[in-house]
Amino acid sequence: MTLMADENLKTPICHESRLLIVGLGLIGGSLAAALRESGFKGQIAACDPDGNEIALGIEMGLIDTGGTHLYEQLRDASMVVLAVPVLAMESVMATLAEALPYAARNVVLTDVGSTKATIRAYAEKVFGQVPTNMVLGHPIAGSEKAAWRRLILVFM
């Protein structure tokens, strides 16, 4: 997450070199937009099963790169944000578990799912325990039902 030291200064305090957002929906797209707005200097990558969403994210300047295969996008990621619907989290974590060797050695994993008990249970099932480098997060607001491109109205 990028937090602002002072909202008037727009000084990002997130210094990840390559941040991967898995799921470029409303919350994932909003996170990418907020990172850009904050002046985040690292590379923003995204993975989404819909290649059109990736193309639009690049076209809008929200992400630098992206694709539909997690293995390809995970390379050298220092932070991975799981921004998929909670019911998709287990299968995404399973793919992530296999692909983690491609990430940076000290990668941090987090999520924006709305239910921690379910996500914790998925992590324990997939990884054998909640990984020590995983921080369970929360989006505070949002829905997986709306496309992030509706943000265009906010920024216009």
C-alpha positions as CSV (number, residue, x, y, z in Angstrom):
1,M,0.0,0.0,0.0
2,T,1.1,3.5,-0.6
3,L,0.4,5.8,2.3
4,M,1.0,9.5,2.0
5,A,3.3,11.2,4.6
6,D,1.3,14.3,3.9
7,E,-1.5,14.4,1.4
8,N,-0.4,17.9,0.1
9,L,3.2,16.7,-0.4
10,K,2.3,13.5,-2.2
11,T,5.3,11.8,-0.9
12,P,4.9,8.0,-1.3
13,I,6.3,5.8,1.5
14,C,5.9,2.6,-0.5
15,H,9.2,1.7,-2.1
16,E,8.5,-1.6,-3.8
17,S,10.5,-2.1,-7.0
18,R,7.8,-4.2,-8.7
19,L,4.3,-4.5,-7.3
20,L,2.0,-7.1,-8.8
21,I,-1.8,-6.7,-8.6
22,V,-3.6,-10.0,-9.2
23,G,-7.1,-9.1,-10.4
24,L,-7.6,-5.8,-12.2
25,G,-11.2,-5.3,-11.1
26,L,-12.7,-2.4,-9.2
27,I,-10.4,-2.7,-6.2
28,G,-7.3,-3.8,-8.1
29,G,-7.8,-1.0,-10.6
30,S,-8.4,1.5,-7.9
31,L,-5.2,0.5,-6.2
32,A,-3.2,1.0,-9.4
33,A,-4.8,4.4,-9.9
34,A,-4.1,5.4,-6.3
35,L,-0.4,4.3,-6.7
36,R,-0.1,6.3,-9.8
37,E,-1.7,9.4,-8.2
38,S,0.6,9.1,-5.2
39,G,3.7,9.2,-7.4
40,F,4.7,5.6,-6.8
41,K,8.1,5.1,-8.6
42,G,8.1,1.3,-8.9
43,Q,6.8,-0.8,-11.7
44,I,3.1,-1.7,-11.5
45,A,2.2,-5.0,-13.1
46,A,-1.1,-6.7,-13.2
47,C,-2.5,-10.2,-13.8
48,D,-6.1,-10.8,-14.9
49,P,-7.8,-13.5,-16.8
50,D,-9.3,-10.9,-19.1
51,G,-6.5,-9.6,-21.5
52,N,-8.7,-6.7,-22.5
53,E,-8.6,-5.4,-18.9
54,I,-4.8,-5.6,-19.0
55,A,-4.7,-3.7,-22.3
56,L,-7.0,-1.0,-21.0
57,G,-5.0,-0.6,-17.8
58,I,-1.8,-0.1,-19.9
59,E,-3.6,2.3,-22.2
60,M,-4.8,4.3,-19.3
61,G,-1.4,4.4,-17.8
62,L,-2.5,2.7,-14.6
63,I,-0.1,-0.3,-15.0
64,D,3.2,-0.6,-16.8
65,T,2.8,-4.2,-17.8
66,G,0.5,-7.2,-17.4
67,G,-0.8,-10.4,-18.7
68,T,-3.1,-13.3,-18.1
69,H,-0.5,-15.8,-16.7
70,L,0.6,-15.4,-13.1
71,Y,4.0,-17.1,-13.6
72,E,5.0,-14.5,-16.2
73,Q,3.9,-11.5,-14.1
74,L,5.4,-12.7,-10.8
75,R,9.0,-12.4,-12.0
76,D,10.9,-10.2,-9.5
77,A,7.7,-8.9,-7.8
78,S,8.6,-7.5,-4.3
79,M,4.9,-7.2,-3.4
80,V,1.9,-9.2,-4.5
81,V,-1.6,-7.9,-3.9
82,L,-4.4,-10.5,-4.3
83,A,-7.4,-8.5,-5.5
84,V,-9.6,-11.3,-6.7
85,P,-13.1,-12.3,-5.4
86,V,-12.8,-14.3,-2.2
87,L,-14.3,-17.4,-3.8
88,A,-11.4,-17.3,-6.4
89,M,-8.7,-16.8,-3.8
90,E,-8.0,-20.5,-3.1
91,S,-7.2,-21.3,-6.8
92,V,-5.2,-18.1,-7.2
93,M,-3.2,-19.0,-4.0
94,A,-2.6,-22.5,-5.4
95,T,-1.1,-21.0,-8.6
96,L,0.8,-18.5,-6.6
97,A,2.3,-21.2,-4.4
98,E,3.7,-22.9,-7.4
99,A,5.0,-19.7,-9.0
100,L,6.5,-18.1,-5.9
101,P,10.1,-19.0,-6.8
102,Y,9.8,-16.5,-9.6
103,A,9.1,-13.6,-7.2
104,A,11.7,-11.5,-5.4
105,R,13.3,-13.4,-2.4
106,N,11.7,-11.1,0.2
107,V,8.3,-10.8,-1.5
108,V,5.4,-9.6,0.6
109,L,1.9,-11.1,0.0
110,T,-1.3,-9.3,0.9
111,D,-4.9,-9.4,-0.2
112,V,-7.9,-7.1,-0.4
113,G,-10.6,-9.7,0.3
114,S,-13.4,-8.9,2.6
115,T,-13.4,-12.0,4.8
116,K,-10.3,-12.8,6.7
117,A,-11.4,-16.1,8.1
118,T,-12.0,-17.6,4.7
119,I,-8.8,-16.2,3.2
120,R,-6.8,-17.4,6.2
121,A,-8.4,-20.9,5.8
122,Y,-7.4,-20.9,2.1
123,A,-3.9,-19.9,2.9
124,E,-3.6,-22.6,5.5
125,K,-4.9,-25.2,3.1
126,V,-2.7,-24.1,0.2
127,F,0.5,-23.2,2.0
128,G,0.2,-25.5,5.0
129,Q,0.0,-22.3,7.2
130,V,-0.4,-18.6,6.7
131,P,3.0,-17.7,5.2
132,T,5.2,-15.5,7.4
133,N,5.4,-13.0,4.5
134,M,1.7,-12.7,4.1
135,V,-0.3,-9.8,5.6
136,L,-4.0,-10.3,5.5
137,G,-5.5,-7.0,4.4
138,H,-8.9,-5.5,3.8
139,P,-10.2,-3.1,1.1
140,I,-12.5,-1.1,3.5
141,A,-15.0,-0.6,0.6
142,G,-15.8,-1.9,-2.8
143,S,-17.4,-4.8,-4.7
144,E,-16.3,-7.4,-7.2
145,K,-19.4,-6.7,-9.3
146,A,-18.3,-3.4,-11.0
147,A,-15.7,-2.9,-13.6
148,W,-12.8,-0.6,-12.6
149,R,-13.1,1.3,-15.9
150,R,-16.0,3.2,-14.2
151,L,-13.2,5.0,-12.4
152,I,-12.8,7.0,-15.7
153,L,-15.9,9.0,-14.6
154,V,-14.1,9.9,-11.3
155,F,-10.9,11.1,-13.0
156,M,-12.6,13.1,-15.8
